[in-house]
Amino acid sequence: MKVLITGATGLIGRALCGSLSEEGHTVVALSRSPETTRGLAAAELHKWDPPSGQFPTQALAGIDAVVHLAGEPIVARRWTEEQKKLIRDSRVLTTQTLVEAFRSLDRRPAALVCGSAVGFYGDRGDEPLEETAPAGSGFLSEVCQEWESEAARASELGMRVSQVRTGVVLSVDGGALAKMLAPFKLGLGGRLGSGKQWFPWIHIRDITGIIRHAIHTSALDGPVNGVAPEAATNAVFTRELARVLHRPAFLPVPELALRVLMGEMAEAVFSSQRVVPRAALESKYEFHYPVLRGALEDLLGGSKPRP
């Protein structure tokens, strides 16, 4: 199978390129910056400059499936109006451009697996959230709704569309966990605010696994929650991370202080989403790391207690 991946140099994209290549598939990667593609497991590399509004249609030749992961990182910078526009446009407008490129093809890919996020649900407290749950409110929810809506337009062209609503991806190569390690290893970690907010997590191996599963599984048509089966609150996640690192975690971060520091971006930290991966489970995806302790031990198993 020949698979095109946008956002191929991101945390998920790199891991996905590697796993698809190991399975014997031909990977075609798109990136804004060719210099960042060093070491990428891809047979072909194409440059894509999304602000230009033009898509390199030659990259779509012979493609069987497309995985669209391109997007500005959510918590890279404080959410000014300019940054919010960049977050939105890097997802919504790029998806629009991609779908328009499909229209020009005589032979279209069979499937589009498009990124999305659990931010779709907004702040929902303790409510269990399967894929049929309605959208929430707030900036991230609005972006996800528009993002998914643009991707769904590919179904009008006879393509199967899956939108993977990804949770917090656990990896030592980047993302939230990598940023947490330094303070936790110093014994300065702790829950965020009350710690009661639900923390929808997933191991990097399982998010790439779910995406590959969505490529191959015709039953996955529509949203798919990309989270692990075992739900955890922020307090539980903090406790388990500290245990695996053999460090204390008794310094909670006051919610008010973080909201002052982060501004509106604190929405991404304090929203509570108890997300359930119903579509993945019902379509027989087998999680490698369904339990938080096992996921953290796999990623951080080399950590030893201080003598």
N, C-alpha and C positions, 0 to 999 in steps of 0.2 A: 504494500500500500504506500502511496505517496502522500505525505501529510505536510501542509503548509502551516507554519507557526508564526504568528505575529507576537511581538513582545518576547522574542526568543532569548534575549539576553537577561531577562529578569530572573528572579529566584525560582519561580515555577517553570518558566520557559526553559532555562538551562537544564533543569532536572528532567523535564519532559523530553527534550531533544535526546538526552542520553538514554532514557529508558526506551523510547521508540526505536532508536538506532540499534540498541541491544537486541530488540525483538526482530530486527531484520527489515524494518520499514525505511523508506527513503524520506529523509527530513529536508524540507526546504524552509530556510529561516529568513525572516524579515527583520531588519533592524534600522534604526535611525542613524546609528554610528557604527560603521564597519570596524573601527578600532576596538570595540567592546566585544567582538565576536571571537576573540582568540580562545582557542580550546573548545569551541562550541561543536557538539557532535551533530553536524549537519552536512549533507551532501552538496547543497547549494546555498549560497548566501545572496540576498538581494537587499539593496538599500531602499527604504521607504521614508519619505519626508511627509508625514501626515498634514502639517500646516499648508502644504502646497495644494491639497485637495486632489492630487493625482495618485492613482494606485499603479504600481508596476505590474500591469496585467500579464507580462511575460512570465512572472513567477507562478501564475495559476495554471500554466500549461500541464495537462495530465494529472492535476491534483485530484485525489479521491476524497480528502477531508481537510477542513480548515479548523485550526484552533486559534481563536482570537483572544490574546491576552494583553494586548498593548494598553497602556494607561499610566498616567502620572501617579507616583506613589501617594497614598492618601495622607500619610503623616510626615511627609518630607519637610514641609514648611508650614508655618502658621497660616491659617485660612483667611487671607485677605480676599477681597472680591476678585482680584486678578488671579490668585491661586485657585480659588473655587472654580473660576471659569476654565482654567487649565485642566483641573481634575475632570470637569464635566466634558469639555471638548475632546480631551484625549481619549475618552471612552465613547461618547455618543457620536461625535462627528466622524471618528475613525471607523466606527461600525457602519455608519451611513455610507461612507466612501467605499468600504469593502463590499457591502451588499450591491451598490451600484455597479461595481466592477463585475460581480457575478452576472449581472444582466447582459453584459456584452459577450458572454461566453456561449459557444455552441454546445460545449460539454461542460456542465457544471459539476462541482463536487457534490457528493451524495449527502454530506453532513457538515454542518457548522456547529462547533462547540465553542460557545462564547463565554468569556469570563463574566462574572457578576460577583456579588458579595452578600453576606448575611445582613449588611446594612440595609438591604431591601426591606427588612421587617421593622426597622426603627427600634425604639426603646419599648420593650414589651413585658418587662418584669419577669414573672415566673411562668408565663403562658407557653406551653409546648408549641413549637412552630414547625409544622410539616410544610411541604411545598405548596399545599393548597391554602395556607394561611394568607390573608390579605396583606397588602403592602402597608407599611407604617407611614410615619411622617418624619420630617427633617431633611436636611441637605443630602445626606448619603442615600436615604431612601429614594428621594426624587431622582438622583443621578442613576441609581440602579434601575428604577422603573423605566426611565428613558432609554437607558443602555439596552435593557432586555427587549423593549419594544422595537428598537431599530433592528436588533438581531432577528426578531420574529418575522420581519419582513422577508427574510430569505425563504421562509416556508411558501410564500407566494410563487417562488420560482421552482418549486418542487423539491426543495432541500429539507432534510430533517434538521431541526434546530434544538440544541440543548443549551440551557443557560446554567452554568455551574456557580451557585452562590457559595463562594468560598469563605471559610472562617479564618481564624488566625493560624497561619501555617507555621509549624514548628520545624526549624532547621537551624543548624549551627553555621550555615553558610550565609545567613542574612535574615532579615525580617525581625519580628518582635523578640523572639527568643534570644537571638544573637545580641540584641541590645540590652537584654536583661542580665546577661551572664556576668558582666563586670561588677555591677553593684551587689549581686547576690553572692558572688565568690568572695567579696570583701565583707560579707555579713551585713550589708546595708539594704538588703531587699525587704519588701513587705507588701502587704495587700494595698490595693488602690481604693481609697475611701473606705466604705463599709465592707467591701469585698463580697457583698451579697449579689452583685450583678453577675449574670451568667456569662461564661467565657467560652465561646464556641471554637474549639481548637481542632487541628488535624495535623497528622505527621506528613512531612513532605512526600514520603513514599506513597501515602494513601491519596493525596490530592492528585498526584500524577497518575495514580492507578485509577481513580474515578474518571479523570479526563480520558484516559485510554479506553476505559469501559464505555464511556459515552460515545466515543468514536465508533466502536464496534457493535453497540447494542441498540437495535432498532426500537426497542420498547422505551428507550429514554428519549422522549420527545417533549420538550418543555423544561421547566426548572428542575434542577437537581441540587440538593443541599450538600455542599462539600465540607462536611464536618464529621468528626468521629462519633460513634454511638454513645460513648460514655460522656454524659454532660458533667460540667464542672463549673463551680463559681470561681470568681477571681481569688477568693480566699483559699479555696481548695487547691487551685492551680499553684498559688504561691507556696502553700505548705508542701506540696509534692515536689516542686522544684527545689526548695530548700533541703528537703530530705535527700534527694538524689545527689545534690551537691555537697551534702554533709555540712551545711551552714545554718546558722539561725536566720530567722526572718521575722523580726519583731518590730520593725520600724515602718508602720503604716504611713502611706503618703496621704495627707489630708486632701479631701476632694476639693475644698475651696481653693487651696493653694494651686492645685493643678489647673483648675478652671481659670484662675487668674493668669497663670503662666501660658496656657494653651489657647485660651479664648474659646471660640466655637468649635475648634478641633477636638475639644474634650468630649464631644459627642461620640467620637470613635472609641474612646476609652471607657466611658461610663454607661453607655447604652447596654441594656441587659437583653440578651437574646438566647433563649433556651431552644436551640435549633435541633431538629431530629432528622437524620438522613434517611427518611422513609423510602424515597425513590431508589436510592442506591441499594438499600437492603432488599427491597422487593424485587429488584432486577438481578439479584444474586451476586452483587459485588461482595467479595470477601475481604474485610479489612485486615491489614497486616498488624495494625496497632489500634485496636478498639478501646484500649484502656490507657488512661493518662500515665500511670506509673511506668508501664511497659514502654510507651513512646519516649518518655524522658530518659529512661535507662538506656534505651537503644542509642539515643542521640548523645547522651552525656555519660555513658557507662565508664569512660576512662577517668572520671572524676574520683579522686580518693580523699578520704578524710585527712585532716591535718594531723601529723604525728604529735 
